[in-house]
């Protein structure tokens, strides 16, 4: 799952549900990976992004 994020530093979150790894792409081009992230935590993080700014949540809501 890929989520575009509108924040000061983070541009995109990508979550691999098979390996439970979340990849964070920063606006300055840096990338970091966080292992062993539970799907529920990813949903909590994404839920903090307003629905109209998250294509995934907007698509899910419709």
PDB file of N, CA, C and O in Angstrom, chain B, residues numbered from 101:
ATOM      1  N   UNK B 101       0.845  -1.168   0.000  1.00  0.00           N
ATOM      2  CA  UNK B 101       0.000   0.000   0.000  1.00  0.00           C
ATOM      3  C   UNK B 101       0.890   1.230   0.000  1.00  0.00           C
ATOM      4  O   UNK B 101       1.912   1.286   0.684  1.00  0.00           O
ATOM      5  N   UNK B 102       0.482   2.196  -0.772  1.00  0.00           N
ATOM      6  CA  UNK B 102       1.267   3.412  -0.880  1.00  0.00           C
ATOM      7  C   UNK B 102       0.384   4.596  -0.522  1.00  0.00           C
ATOM      8  O   UNK B 102      -0.751   4.697  -0.987  1.00  0.00           O
ATOM      9  N   UNK B 103       0.906   5.484   0.300  1.00  0.00           N
ATOM     10  CA  UNK B 103       0.155   6.634   0.772  1.00  0.00           C
ATOM     11  C   UNK B 103       0.948   7.904   0.523  1.00  0.00           C
ATOM     12  O   UNK B 103       2.086   8.025   0.978  1.00  0.00           O
ATOM     13  N   UNK B 104       0.360   8.847  -0.193  1.00  0.00           N
ATOM     14  CA  UNK B 104       0.981  10.154  -0.333  1.00  0.00           C
ATOM     15  C   UNK B 104       0.666  10.944   0.932  1.00  0.00           C
ATOM     16  O   UNK B 104      -0.470  10.941   1.406  1.00  0.00           O
ATOM     17  N   UNK B 105       1.661  11.608   1.465  1.00  0.00           N
ATOM     18  CA  UNK B 105       1.494  12.332   2.721  1.00  0.00           C
ATOM     19  C   UNK B 105       1.848  13.793   2.495  1.00  0.00           C
ATOM     20  O   UNK B 105       2.863  14.106   1.873  1.00  0.00           O
ATOM     21  N   UNK B 106       1.014  14.677   3.000  1.00  0.00           N
ATOM     22  CA  UNK B 106       1.267  16.112   2.889  1.00  0.00           C
ATOM     23  C   UNK B 106       1.719  16.624   4.252  1.00  0.00           C
ATOM     24  O   UNK B 106       0.912  17.097   5.053  1.00  0.00           O
ATOM     25  N   UNK B 107       3.024  16.522   4.500  1.00  0.00           N
ATOM     26  CA  UNK B 107       3.584  17.040   5.750  1.00  0.00           C
ATOM     27  C   UNK B 107       4.827  17.849   5.414  1.00  0.00           C
ATOM     28  O   UNK B 107       5.236  17.926   4.255  1.00  0.00           O
ATOM     29  N   UNK B 108       5.415  18.445   6.422  1.00  0.00           N
ATOM     30  CA  UNK B 108       6.592  19.282   6.189  1.00  0.00           C
ATOM     31  C   UNK B 108       7.803  18.472   5.737  1.00  0.00           C
ATOM     32  O   UNK B 108       8.621  18.968   4.962  1.00  0.00           O
ATOM     33  N   UNK B 109       7.930  17.233   6.211  1.00  0.00           N
ATOM     34  CA  UNK B 109       9.140  16.464   5.914  1.00  0.00           C
ATOM     35  C   UNK B 109       8.900  15.174   5.142  1.00  0.00           C
ATOM     36  O   UNK B 109       9.775  14.749   4.388  1.00  0.00           O
ATOM     37  N   UNK B 110       7.742  14.536   5.304  1.00  0.00           N
ATOM     38  CA  UNK B 110       7.487  13.236   4.679  1.00  0.00           C
ATOM     39  C   UNK B 110       6.660  13.416   3.409  1.00  0.00           C
ATOM     40  O   UNK B 110       5.656  14.128   3.403  1.00  0.00           O
ATOM     41  N   UNK B 111       7.097  12.758   2.332  1.00  0.00           N
ATOM     42  CA  UNK B 111       6.381  12.837   1.061  1.00  0.00           C
ATOM     43  C   UNK B 111       5.499  11.615   0.836  1.00  0.00           C
ATOM     44  O   UNK B 111       4.419  11.722   0.255  1.00  0.00           O
ATOM     45  N   UNK B 112       5.961  10.453   1.299  1.00  0.00           N
ATOM     46  CA  UNK B 112       5.243   9.227   0.974  1.00  0.00           C
ATOM     47  C   UNK B 112       5.532   8.134   1.993  1.00  0.00           C
ATOM     48  O   UNK B 112       6.648   8.021   2.499  1.00  0.00           O
ATOM     49  N   UNK B 113       4.521   7.335   2.285  1.00  0.00           N
ATOM     50  CA  UNK B 113       4.679   6.129   3.100  1.00  0.00           C
ATOM     51  C   UNK B 113       4.308   4.948   2.233  1.00  0.00           C
ATOM     52  O   UNK B 113       3.316   4.990   1.505  1.00  0.00           O
ATOM     53  N   UNK B 114       5.093   3.906   2.306  1.00  0.00           N
ATOM     54  CA  UNK B 114       4.788   2.690   1.559  1.00  0.00           C
ATOM     55  C   UNK B 114       4.848   1.522   2.535  1.00  0.00           C
ATOM     56  O   UNK B 114       5.811   1.388   3.290  1.00  0.00           O
ATOM     57  N   UNK B 115       3.821   0.680   2.518  1.00  0.00           N
ATOM     58  CA  UNK B 115       3.754  -0.426   3.470  1.00  0.00           C
ATOM     59  C   UNK B 115       3.634  -1.738   2.719  1.00  0.00           C
ATOM     60  O   UNK B 115       2.768  -1.894   1.858  1.00  0.00           O
ATOM     61  N   UNK B 116       4.504  -2.677   3.048  1.00  0.00           N
ATOM     62  CA  UNK B 116       4.465  -4.024   2.474  1.00  0.00           C
ATOM     63  C   UNK B 116       3.838  -4.950   3.500  1.00  0.00           C
ATOM     64  O   UNK B 116       4.457  -5.272   4.514  1.00  0.00           O
ATOM     65  N   UNK B 117       2.615  -5.376   3.238  1.00  0.00           N
ATOM     66  CA  UNK B 117       1.886  -6.187   4.220  1.00  0.00           C
ATOM     67  C   UNK B 117       2.448  -7.600   4.359  1.00  0.00           C
ATOM     68  O   UNK B 117       2.206  -8.255   5.373  1.00  0.00           O
ATOM     69  N   UNK B 118       3.187  -8.078   3.371  1.00  0.00           N
ATOM     70  CA  UNK B 118       3.773  -9.416   3.471  1.00  0.00           C
ATOM     71  C   UNK B 118       4.968  -9.444   4.417  1.00  0.00           C
ATOM     72  O   UNK B 118       5.137 -10.386   5.190  1.00  0.00           O
ATOM     73  N   UNK B 119       5.793  -8.404   4.348  1.00  0.00           N
ATOM     74  CA  UNK B 119       6.994  -8.364   5.191  1.00  0.00           C
ATOM     75  C   UNK B 119       6.826  -7.464   6.411  1.00  0.00           C
ATOM     76  O   UNK B 119       7.693  -7.437   7.284  1.00  0.00           O
ATOM     77  N   UNK B 120       5.710  -6.721   6.478  1.00  0.00           N
ATOM     78  CA  UNK B 120       5.419  -5.773   7.569  1.00  0.00           C
ATOM     79  C   UNK B 120       6.498  -4.699   7.695  1.00  0.00           C
ATOM     80  O   UNK B 120       6.874  -4.305   8.799  1.00  0.00           O
ATOM     81  N   UNK B 121       6.986  -4.235   6.547  1.00  0.00           N
ATOM     82  CA  UNK B 121       8.005  -3.185   6.520  1.00  0.00           C
ATOM     83  C   UNK B 121       7.369  -1.907   5.974  1.00  0.00           C
ATOM     84  O   UNK B 121       6.704  -1.924   4.938  1.00  0.00           O
ATOM     85  N   UNK B 122       7.584  -0.807   6.683  1.00  0.00           N
ATOM     86  CA  UNK B 122       7.112   0.488   6.225  1.00  0.00           C
ATOM     87  C   UNK B 122       8.307   1.290   5.733  1.00  0.00           C
ATOM     88  O   UNK B 122       9.307   1.437   6.437  1.00  0.00           O
ATOM     89  N   UNK B 123       8.189   1.806   4.511  1.00  0.00           N
ATOM     90  CA  UNK B 123       9.247   2.615   3.922  1.00  0.00           C
ATOM     91  C   UNK B 123       8.777   4.064   3.952  1.00  0.00           C
ATOM     92  O   UNK B 123       7.652   4.370   3.559  1.00  0.00           O
ATOM     93  N   UNK B 124       9.648   4.950   4.419  1.00  0.00           N
ATOM     94  CA  UNK B 124       9.332   6.368   4.526  1.00  0.00           C
ATOM     95  C   UNK B 124      10.206   7.124   3.534  1.00  0.00           C
ATOM     96  O   UNK B 124      11.433   7.052   3.597  1.00  0.00           O
ATOM     97  N   UNK B 125       9.568   7.850   2.618  1.00  0.00           N
ATOM     98  CA  UNK B 125      10.289   8.684   1.662  1.00  0.00           C
ATOM     99  C   UNK B 125      10.128  10.131   2.099  1.00  0.00           C
ATOM    100  O   UNK B 125       9.017  10.656   2.172  1.00  0.00           O
ATOM    101  N   UNK B 126      11.252  10.763   2.385  1.00  0.00           N
ATOM    102  CA  UNK B 126      11.243  12.146   2.829  1.00  0.00           C
ATOM    103  C   UNK B 126      11.315  13.088   1.632  1.00  0.00           C
ATOM    104  O   UNK B 126      11.788  12.700   0.563  1.00  0.00           O
ATOM    105  N   UNK B 127      10.853  14.311   1.805  1.00  0.00           N
ATOM    106  CA  UNK B 127      10.842  15.285   0.712  1.00  0.00           C
ATOM    107  C   UNK B 127      12.235  15.630   0.214  1.00  0.00           C
ATOM    108  O   UNK B 127      12.398  16.030  -0.939  1.00  0.00           O
ATOM    109  N   UNK B 128      13.239  15.482   1.064  1.00  0.00           N
ATOM    110  CA  UNK B 128      14.610  15.784   0.637  1.00  0.00           C
ATOM    111  C   UNK B 128      15.275  14.599  -0.064  1.00  0.00           C
ATOM    112  O   UNK B 128      16.456  14.660  -0.406  1.00  0.00           O
ATOM    113  N   UNK B 129      14.498  13.498  -0.283  1.00  0.00           N
ATOM    114  CA  UNK B 129      15.013  12.354  -1.025  1.00  0.00           C
ATOM    115  C   UNK B 129      15.508  11.206  -0.172  1.00  0.00           C
ATOM    116  O   UNK B 129      15.748  10.115  -0.688  1.00  0.00           O
ATOM    117  N   UNK B 130      15.666  11.428   1.125  1.00  0.00           N
ATOM    118  CA  UNK B 130      16.106  10.342   1.994  1.00  0.00           C
ATOM    119  C   UNK B 130      15.014   9.277   2.081  1.00  0.00           C
ATOM    120  O   UNK B 130      13.827   9.568   1.938  1.00  0.00           O
ATOM    121  N   UNK B 131      15.441   8.046   2.317  1.00  0.00           N
ATOM    122  CA  UNK B 131      14.504   6.927   2.485  1.00  0.00           C
ATOM    123  C   UNK B 131      14.931   6.146   3.716  1.00  0.00           C
ATOM    124  O   UNK B 131      16.118   5.896   3.924  1.00  0.00           O
ATOM    125  N   UNK B 132      13.956   5.761   4.529  1.00  0.00           N
ATOM    126  CA  UNK B 132      14.256   4.889   5.657  1.00  0.00           C
ATOM    127  C   UNK B 132      13.198   3.802   5.719  1.00  0.00           C
ATOM    128  O   UNK B 132      12.056   4.003   5.305  1.00  0.00           O
ATOM    129  N   UNK B 133      13.588   2.664   6.233  1.00  0.00           N
ATOM    130  CA  UNK B 133      12.676   1.536   6.367  1.00  0.00           C
ATOM    131  C   UNK B 133      12.514   1.180   7.833  1.00  0.00           C
ATOM    132  O   UNK B 133      13.473   1.208   8.604  1.00  0.00           O
ATOM    133  N   UNK B 134      11.291   0.846   8.205  1.00  0.00           N
ATOM    134  CA  UNK B 134      10.991   0.470   9.581  1.00  0.00           C
ATOM    135  C   UNK B 134      10.421  -0.937   9.568  1.00  0.00           C
ATOM    136  O   UNK B 134       9.332  -1.153   9.037  1.00  0.00           O
ATOM    137  N   UNK B 135      11.148  -1.917  10.151  1.00  0.00           N
ATOM    138  CA  UNK B 135      10.670  -3.302  10.133  1.00  0.00           C
ATOM    139  C   UNK B 135       9.621  -3.577  11.215  1.00  0.00           C
ATOM    140  O   UNK B 135       9.490  -2.822  12.179  1.00  0.00           O
ATOM    141  N   UNK B 136       8.888  -4.657  11.036  1.00  0.00           N
ATOM    142  CA  UNK B 136       7.922  -5.169  12.026  1.00  0.00           C
ATOM    143  C   UNK B 136       6.860  -4.147  12.425  1.00  0.00           C
ATOM    144  O   UNK B 136       6.577  -3.972  13.610  1.00  0.00           O
ATOM    145  N   UNK B 137       6.277  -3.476  11.442  1.00  0.00           N
ATOM    146  CA  UNK B 137       5.212  -2.504  11.708  1.00  0.00           C
ATOM    147  C   UNK B 137       3.866  -3.216  11.522  1.00  0.00           C
ATOM    148  O   UNK B 137       3.593  -3.775  10.460  1.00  0.00           O
ATOM    149  N   UNK B 138       3.043  -3.188  12.553  1.00  0.00           N
ATOM    150  CA  UNK B 138       1.727  -3.826  12.497  1.00  0.00           C
ATOM    151  C   UNK B 138       0.805  -3.035  11.569  1.00  0.00           C
ATOM    152  O   UNK B 138       0.869  -1.806  11.538  1.00  0.00           O
ATOM    153  N   UNK B 139      -0.053  -3.726  10.813  1.00  0.00           N
ATOM    154  CA  UNK B 139      -0.992  -3.032   9.917  1.00  0.00           C
ATOM    155  C   UNK B 139      -1.881  -2.024  10.654  1.00  0.00           C
ATOM    156  O   UNK B 139      -2.226  -0.980  10.100  1.00  0.00           O
ATOM    157  N   UNK B 140      -2.247  -2.331  11.885  1.00  0.00           N
ATOM    158  CA  UNK B 140      -3.097  -1.407  12.643  1.00  0.00           C
ATOM    159  C   UNK B 140      -2.375  -0.093  12.918  1.00  0.00           C
ATOM    160  O   UNK B 140      -3.001   0.967  12.940  1.00  0.00           O
ATOM    161  N   UNK B 141      -1.063  -0.156  13.127  1.00  0.00           N
ATOM    162  CA  UNK B 141      -0.288   1.061  13.354  1.00  0.00           C
ATOM    163  C   UNK B 141      -0.242   1.903  12.083  1.00  0.00           C
ATOM    164  O   UNK B 141      -0.342   3.128  12.146  1.00  0.00           O
ATOM    165  N   UNK B 142      -0.093   1.258  10.941  1.00  0.00           N
ATOM    166  CA  UNK B 142      -0.077   1.984   9.664  1.00  0.00           C
ATOM    167  C   UNK B 142      -1.404   2.713   9.474  1.00  0.00           C
ATOM    168  O   UNK B 142      -1.420   3.871   9.056  1.00  0.00           O
ATOM    169  N   UNK B 143      -2.501   2.055   9.772  1.00  0.00           N
ATOM    170  CA  UNK B 143      -3.815   2.683   9.627  1.00  0.00           C
ATOM    171  C   UNK B 143      -3.969   3.867  10.580  1.00  0.00           C
ATOM    172  O   UNK B 143      -4.592   4.867  10.225  1.00  0.00           O
ATOM    173  N   UNK B 144      -3.411   3.765  11.781  1.00  0.00           N
ATOM    174  CA  UNK B 144      -3.460   4.887  12.728  1.00  0.00           C
ATOM    175  C   UNK B 144      -2.657   6.070  12.199  1.00  0.00           C
ATOM    176  O   UNK B 144      -3.080   7.219  12.327  1.00  0.00           O
ATOM    177  N   UNK B 145      -1.506   5.790  11.609  1.00  0.00           N
ATOM    178  CA  UNK B 145      -0.664   6.856  11.053  1.00  0.00           C
ATOM    179  C   UNK B 145      -1.389   7.530   9.890  1.00  0.00           C
ATOM    180  O   UNK B 145      -1.459   8.757   9.822  1.00  0.00           O
ATOM    181  N   UNK B 146      -1.922   6.727   8.985  1.00  0.00           N
ATOM    182  CA  UNK B 146      -2.600   7.265   7.802  1.00  0.00           C
ATOM    183  C   UNK B 146      -3.886   7.992   8.199  1.00  0.00           C
ATOM    184  O   UNK B 146      -4.266   8.969   7.554  1.00  0.00           O
ATOM    185  N   UNK B 147      -4.541   7.535   9.228  1.00  0.00           N
ATOM    186  CA  UNK B 147      -5.788   8.167   9.671  1.00  0.00           C
ATOM    187  C   UNK B 147      -5.559   9.600  10.157  1.00  0.00           C
ATOM    188  O   UNK B 147      -6.496  10.396  10.208  1.00  0.00           O
ATOM    189  N   UNK B 148      -4.340   9.922  10.506  1.00  0.00           N
ATOM    190  CA  UNK B 148      -4.027  11.281  10.954  1.00  0.00           C
ATOM    191  C   UNK B 148      -3.959  12.246   9.782  1.00  0.00           C
ATOM    192  O   UNK B 148      -3.980  13.462   9.973  1.00  0.00           O
ATOM    193  N   UNK B 149      -3.875  11.698   8.550  1.00  0.00           N
ATOM    194  CA  UNK B 149      -3.851  12.522   7.342  1.00  0.00           C
ATOM    195  C   UNK B 149      -5.304  12.803   6.948  1.00  0.00           C
ATOM    196  O   UNK B 149      -6.098  11.866   6.863  1.00  0.00           O
ATOM    197  N   UNK B 150      -5.673  14.057   6.708  1.00  0.00           N
ATOM    198  CA  UNK B 150      -7.057  14.352   6.310  1.00  0.00           C
ATOM    199  C   UNK B 150      -7.471  13.527   5.093  1.00  0.00           C
ATOM    200  O   UNK B 150      -6.680  13.337   4.169  1.00  0.00           O
ATOM    201  N   UNK B 151      -8.693  13.043   5.093  1.00  0.00           N
ATOM    202  CA  UNK B 151      -9.175  12.142   4.041  1.00  0.00           C
ATOM    203  C   UNK B 151      -8.989  12.726   2.651  1.00  0.00           C
ATOM    204  O   UNK B 151      -8.574  12.014   1.737  1.00  0.00           O
ATOM    205  N   UNK B 152      -9.286  14.001   2.474  1.00  0.00           N
ATOM    206  CA  UNK B 152      -9.188  14.587   1.139  1.00  0.00           C
ATOM    207  C   UNK B 152      -7.752  14.658   0.627  1.00  0.00           C
ATOM    208  O   UNK B 152      -7.534  14.852  -0.569  1.00  0.00           O
ATOM    209  N   UNK B 153      -6.777  14.506   1.510  1.00  0.00           N
ATOM    210  CA  UNK B 153      -5.380  14.537   1.084  1.00  0.00           C
ATOM    211  C   UNK B 153      -4.804  13.132   0.909  1.00  0.00           C
ATOM    212  O   UNK B 153      -3.643  12.997   0.522  1.00  0.00           O
ATOM    213  N   UNK B 154      -5.573  12.098   1.179  1.00  0.00           N
ATOM    214  CA  UNK B 154      -5.095  10.728   1.053  1.00  0.00           C
ATOM    215  C   UNK B 154      -5.911  10.005  -0.020  1.00  0.00           C
ATOM    216  O   UNK B 154      -7.068   9.659   0.222  1.00  0.00           O
ATOM    217  N   UNK B 155      -5.329   9.770  -1.202  1.00  0.00           N
ATOM    218  CA  UNK B 155      -6.062   9.083  -2.267  1.00  0.00           C
ATOM    219  C   UNK B 155      -6.566   7.704  -1.828  1.00  0.00           C
ATOM    220  O   UNK B 155      -7.660   7.294  -2.216  1.00  0.00           O
ATOM    221  N   UNK B 156      -5.782   6.994  -1.030  1.00  0.00           N
ATOM    222  CA  UNK B 156      -6.199   5.669  -0.576  1.00  0.00           C
ATOM    223  C   UNK B 156      -7.440   5.763   0.307  1.00  0.00           C
ATOM    224  O   UNK B 156      -8.405   5.025   0.109  1.00  0.00           O
ATOM    225  N   UNK B 157      -7.413   6.662   1.272  1.00  0.00           N
ATOM    226  CA  UNK B 157      -8.560   6.803   2.158  1.00  0.00           C
ATOM    227  C   UNK B 157      -9.775   7.334   1.413  1.00  0.00           C
ATOM    228  O   UNK B 157     -10.900   6.919   1.690  1.00  0.00           O
ATOM    229  N   UNK B 158      -9.562   8.241   0.477  1.00  0.00           N
ATOM    230  CA  UNK B 158     -10.679   8.774  -0.297  1.00  0.00           C
ATOM    231  C   UNK B 158     -11.311   7.659  -1.123  1.00  0.00           C
ATOM    232  O   UNK B 158     -12.535   7.562  -1.205  1.00  0.00           O
ATOM    233  N   UNK B 159     -10.484   6.823  -1.731  1.00  0.00           N
ATOM    234  CA  UNK B 159     -10.996   5.709  -2.526  1.00  0.00           C
ATOM    235  C   UNK B 159     -11.725   4.708  -1.635  1.00  0.00           C
ATOM    236  O   UNK B 159     -12.760   4.171  -2.031  1.00  0.00           O
ATOM    237  N   UNK B 160     -11.205   4.454  -0.446  1.00  0.00           N
ATOM    238  CA  UNK B 160     -11.834   3.530   0.486  1.00  0.00           C
ATOM    239  C   UNK B 160     -13.161   4.089   0.988  1.00  0.00           C
ATOM    240  O   UNK B 160     -14.130   3.348   1.153  1.00  0.00           O
ATOM    241  N   UNK B 161     -13.202   5.394   1.230  1.00  0.00           N
ATOM    242  CA  UNK B 161     -14.428   6.013   1.725  1.00  0.00           C
ATOM    243  C   UNK B 161     -15.542   5.958   0.688  1.00  0.00           C
ATOM    244  O   UNK B 161     -16.716   5.837   1.038  1.00  0.00           O
ATOM    245  N   UNK B 162     -15.177   6.045  -0.575  1.00  0.00           N
ATOM    246  CA  UNK B 162     -16.181   6.005  -1.645  1.00  0.00           C
ATOM    247  C   UNK B 162     -16.501   4.566  -1.934  1.00  0.00           C
ATOM    248  O   UNK B 162     -17.324   4.279  -2.803  1.00  0.00           O
TER     249      UNK B 162
END
